[in-house]
Amino acid sequence: MAGGEFDGGRTTGWLTRRQFASVLGAVAGAVVGSTALPATASAAAAAPDYPEGTLRLDSNENPYGPSPRALAALRRARDEAARYPDRIETRLVEALARHHHVEPESIVLGCGSGEVLRMADLAFLSAGRCVVAADPTFEAVLLYARVTQARPVTVPLTADFRHDLPGMAAACPESAGLIYVCNPNNPTGTIVTRNALHAFLEAVPAGVTVLVDEAYHDFAEDPDYASLVPIAATRPDLLVVRTFSKIHGLAGMRLGYGVGTRPLADALRAHQLWSNTNAAVLEAAIASLADTDHLADQKRRINGEKARLVATLRSEGRRVIPSETNFVMIDMGRDVAPVIAAFRDRRILVGRRFRSMPTWLRLSIGTPREMDAFAAALREIVPPPGPGEAPA
């Protein structure tokens, strides 16, 4: 299957995460002929401030926050505020290396996983090269590619909303620099299986780096899912990216990392800012990584609430994509833009509109109270379909 070119347009300056989401929502997708990005970041309206009590179900965050151990570590970190965090950074890298059974040299830290994705673009893309990704998926790699003047190419998902890995491999010329796989995928919550991924690695042209984003790895329960971290330090063509923003509940503190071979990691480090992390998040991450009971409890609570919500939605006749993440995609049966606005009027923030899936609404899993409030509002905004009817 042929891929489509992503028309990212041009912008100047850096975007905040909220502006980034607004820009992506304003951009009508990622294929040739789509509306170009605004000329400047300020041209895209940033999300308005939300009043107190607003339910924030739009950014796939952990509603329960960091573990008690991580919070205690954040408080202790104030004693390091006057010092550069090199020593703590080394401790975290060593802890991650032990956790993943790799050498410390294979770990590259970033200010959120987004910085690691940007490093990969800068390291492996340039004018005349391309980056291949699914449509829809998390677009950061495609947007950062503009800086390198590389050519982004997108390949539609399969009929069951999964990456079309054979199509992506076929759309990947030998001149490509990166091919990006978000597994589980944002926004659909679907996975590609271990067998499909390993076959894909063999099908990608030699010399092309495969970038696998495992931000939602910790929520996956499908037995056919597998992380590629165990082989990342031995394959010269593979980089795996993780984050502390999701199950660890540290999205506001900004910390992510990549795992790869020493040469690949060194290529990323050439584009890494010195001291790109801070003492507080490093200490919190060390504590959270060791708090395995808490992480298991977070997975149980969030996945359990997801299952309860999905059962409710399906009992009302609504379509929901099976999800291995902490969010779900729900078919509204109509363009979601006014639906999103209607939720905002009720002080509920939900996910943005995706051009290639314009009737599907992405919802982050919140607390039971938040999910009940969402379900009640949904019945008002988009009433359940009647017997034998498709979603209205």
N, C-alpha and C positions, 0 to 999 in steps of 0.2 A: 504494500500500500504506500502510495506516495505521500510524503509529508508536505505540510503547508508552511510557508514562510511566516514568521512572526514579525509583524510590523510594529516595532516598539516605539517609533517616533524618537523625539529628542527631548531631553529636559536638562536643566542645569541645577547644580546644588544637590544636597542630600535630602532625602525624605525621612520623616519620622515614620514609625511603623503604622500609625493611624493615617498619615497622609499617603503612605505607600498603598494601603488598602483602598483609600479613596481613589487614587489614581487608577489602580487596577479595576475598580468598579466603573470608573468613567471610561476607561478604554474598552471598547466593545470587542474585546477578545484578543486573539493571538494569531490571526491568519492574514494573508494578503488581502488588502481591501478594507481592513478594519480601520476604525478611527485612530489617528495617531495620538500619542500622548501629548498633553498640554506642553506649551513651549517652556514653561517654568513650573516648579513645584507649587508655587503660590497660585497658579491658575487653577489647580484642582482644589475644590473646597474641602478643607479638612473636616473630619467628623465634628459635629457640634458638641459642646460640653453637655453632659447628661446630668439630670438632677439627681439628688440623693435618693437612694432606693431603686434606681434603675437596675434591672437585671441584665448582666453582661454575659450574653450567651453567643458572642460573635467571634471570639478569637481563640477558641480551643484551649483555654487556660484550665488549670486545676482549681476548682472552686474552693477546695479545702486548704490550699496554700502549702507552704513548706512544712516539713516534719518538725516536731518540738526540738529535736537535736539540732536541726539546721537553724532554727530561730535562735537557739542559745548560742550557736557559733557566730551568727550575725552580730549578736550583742558583744561577744568577746572580741570581735574583729576591730572594734573601735580603738583598741590598744595598739593596733597596727596602722591606724589612719595616717600617721606622719611618715610612714616608711613605704618604700616601693615594695610590691608584693612578690618579688622574685622567689624568696624562700618558700612561701606558701604555694606559689605556682608549681614549683618543683615537687612539693608534697602531693599536690593533686595529680600531676602528670604521673608520678610513681604509683599513686593509688589506682588510677585508671589503667595503667599498664598491668598491674597485678590483676585487676578486675577482668580484663580482656585477654590476659595471658600473652601479652606482646611486650616488646622492648619499649622503654620510654621514648626513644627516638621516633617511634611510629605514631606518637600522639601530637596533634597540633591543636592548641586552644584558640577559641575565638570569642569575640564579644557577641554572644549568641551564635547559633549555628549559621545565621545569615552571613556573618563575617567569613566563616569558613567557605561558604558557597561563593562569596565574592573573591576570596583568595584563589579558589579553583578556576574561576573565569579568567582572572588576571594571569594565572600560571599557564593555562592550557589553551586559551583562545587568543586570536589575533585576526586582523583583516585577512579575508580570504578563507578563513576557517569557519566551521559552523558548530552549533550546539543543538542536539536533538532532544526533544522532550515530548511527553504526552500532552494531550489537550482534552480536558483541563487537568492541570496539576499546579503545584505551588510554583509561581512564576518568577521567583527571585533570580534564579540562574539565567532565565531568558532576559530579564530586564537588566541585570548587571552586565550581560554580554554586550550591551550597546557601547560601553566604555571601550571595549577592545575592538569595536567595529566588526565583530564576528556576525555571522548570519544565523539567527535562530530559526529552527525548523520544528514544526509540531506535527504530531501524528494522532489522529482521533483515537479515543478509547474503543474497546470492543463493545459489542451489544450488551454485555453484562458489566459494563463500566470498569473494566480492568485495562491495564497497559497492554497495548498491542505490541508485545516484544518483538515478534518476527517483523512486523511492519516498521518498528523503530530501527531494527538492525538493517533492514533493507534501505531505509531512508538515510542511513549514516555512511557518507562517502569516506574514503581513506583520508581525505583532507580534514575530516571533522576533528575537533579538539576534545569535545566532551559529549557524552550521552547521559542524560539525567533520568534516574528512576526514583520516584518517591514511593517507598514501600514500608508500611501502608500509605496509600495515596491520599493527599489532601487536594481536592475536597470530597472525593467519593467515599473514602474509608475502606476501599477494597485493597486486596493484596495481589501480588503475583507469587506463585508458589516457588518453593526451593528448586524443584526440578526445572521449571521454566526459566528461572534466573540463571542457573548453571548452564543451560543450553544457550541462553542469550549471551553469556560471557564468551562462549566459544564462537558465536556467530558475528560478534562485533569485530570490525576490521582491526588488525594489529596496529598498535600505536595510538588508538583512541582510548582515552580514560573514561571509565564507567564510574559515574558519581551516584551513589545510592544514599538517599536521604532517609534515615530511619528515626525521624523525630517521634513517631508514634509507635515505635517498636514495643514499648513496655505494655501496651494495651492489647496486643494481638494474642488471640487464643486459638486460632485455626491451626490444627496440627500440620497442615501443609505449608505454613509460614515458617521461614527461617531467616535469621540475621546473617549477613555476609561478613560481619566483623571477624569471625574465626579464620577467614581466609584472606582478609584485607592486608595483613602484614606480609603475605607471601606472594601476592599477585601484583606485578608491576603496573597493571592496567586498572586497578580498583581502588576507589576511595569511598569510605563509609563515613557518614556524618550523623552525629547524635546531638541531643540538646538536653539541658537541665530545665527547659521552660515548661515541659508538659507534666509528666507524672511527678517530677520533683517539686513542682509548684514554684519555680524560681524565675518565671517569665520576666518579671520586672527587674531582675538583677542582671540579666544578660550573660549567659555562658553556654557555649557549645564546644564541640571538638570534632576533629576528624581523625580517622585511623587509616593508615596506609603504609606502604613500604618506606624505608628510610629515604630513598631518592625522591619519591613522590611527596613525602612529608617535607623534605627540604625545599622542594619547588614551591610548596605553599608558604613555607616560612619566609621565603624571599619577599613575600608581599604582606607579611604580618607586621602590624604595628608593635613597637616595643611596649611592654607593659599594657597589653590590650585587655587585661582583666583587672579586677579590683580585689583587694584583700577580703572584703566582706563576702562576696559571692564565692571566692575560692574556699574559704573556711566553711561556708554553708554547704558547698558541693561535697567536700570531703566528708562532712557529717552525714549528709543525706545519702551518699553512696553507700555508707556503712549501715544505714538504718533499713535493712532489708525487710524487717517485719512491717515497718510503716509503708514501704513501697508496695508490698503485697496487699496491705489493707486498702491502699488507694486504688489499686487495680480492681479489687473486689467491689469496693463501693461504687466506683464510677461505671464499671462494666455492668454491675447489677442494676444501677439506675437506668443505664442505657437500655438494658433488656426490658425493664418495666415500661419505659416510655414507648419503645418499639411495639410491645404487645398492645398497649393502649391504642397507638396509632393504627395498627393493622386491624384491631377490632372495630375501628371506625371506617374501615375500607380504604385506608390511605396507603399509598406506595412508599416504601422505605428501602433504600439500598442497604443490604447487609454490611455492617461496618466493623472493622477491627481496630477502631480508634476511639477517642473520647468525643466524637461528634457523629452526627448522622445527617444524611441527605434525604429530604422529604419532598415528594412531588406535590406541588400546589395545584397542578393542572391549569395554570395560568402564569403569565409573566410575574416574576417574584418582586419586581421593583416596587409596585404599590403595596404588596404584602409586607415587605420590609418596612416601608414607611408607616403602615398601619400598626405594626408591632412597636415601632419607635414612639408613636403617639400614645401607646399604652405603657411606655417606659420599659420596653423589652428590646434589647439590642440583639439582633440575629445576624447571620452571615450575609455576605454581599452577593450580588448577582454574578453568575458566571455565564459569559456569552454563549458558550457551546452547550450549556445546560440551563436555559433561561427560565424553566418552570420549576427548577429544583432549589429548595431552600436548605442551606447548611446550618445546623444547630449544634452548638457546643453542649455537652452534657453538664448540667449543674447539679445542685442539691435536689432532694425530693420536693421541697417546697417550690423551688424555681421551676422544676419540670411540671408540677401541677399547675402553676400559674401560666406557663407557656401553653399547655394543653387546653386550658380554659379559654385563653385568648385566641388560640387557633380556631376553636369551634365557633367563635364570633366572627373572625375575619374570613375564614374559609370553612364554611360548614361541611361536615362529613358528607360524602356522596351517598345518595340513596341506594337501595338494593339494585345491583346490576349496572350502576352508573360508574363511569370513570371519575376520578377526582375533578371537582368543579373548576 
